[in-house]
Amino acid sequence: MIKALHHIAIIASNYERSKHFYTEVLGLEIMAETYREERDSYKLDLGLNGNYVIELFTFPHPPARPSYPEATGLRHLAFEVENLVEVLAKMKEHSIEVEPIRTDEFTGKRFTFISDPDGLPIEFYEIHKINHTSSLL
């Protein structure tokens, strides 16, 4: 029946700001970029390690998505990372606010959250155990 996750669609309020965030800050690859004049809408196909993962759309005047307090629907987007401290250092270089690092009580793995330019929560989940004696961000 279901074979794999094909992609995640995100609607952005500001195309250039979100394009910069997802490509320059998070490092996703541009696979295709289309402007649809009849809809006054952009569609940006983004990849991770050569795999299509995110469609980034814009539409004129989209309503705000409630994130806080949390609303029914998609909770967050999560990315696996090997070294949480390195990823968070990069986020801080881009002046991205980072929540405190937490530990998953079931797996013992560390994770934290940032927000995209429209407030969509993005989780970084550390998949490998590393030496955590360096200072935490």
Stockholm file with secondary structure:
# STOCKHOLM 1.0

chainA/1-137         MIKALHHIAIIASNYERSKHFYTEVLGLEIMAETYREERDSYKLDLGLNGNYVIELFTFPHPPARPSYPEATGLRHLAFEVENLVEVLAKMKEHSIEVEPIRTDEFTGKRFTFISDPDGLPIEFYEIHKINHTSSLL
#=GR chainA/1-137 SS CCCCCCCEEEEESSHHHHHHIIIIISCCEEEEEEEEGGGTEEEEEEEETTEEEEEEEECSSCCCCCCSSCCSSCCCEEEEESCHHHHHHHHHHTTCCCCCCEECTTTCCEEEEEECTTCCEEEEEECSCCCCCSCCC
#=GC SS_cons         CCCCCCCEEEEESSHHHHHHIIIIISCCEEEEEEEEGGGTEEEEEEEETTEEEEEEEECSSCCCCCCSSCCSSCCCEEEEESCHHHHHHHHHHTTCCCCCCEECTTTCCEEEEEECTTCCEEEEEECSCCCCCSCCC
//
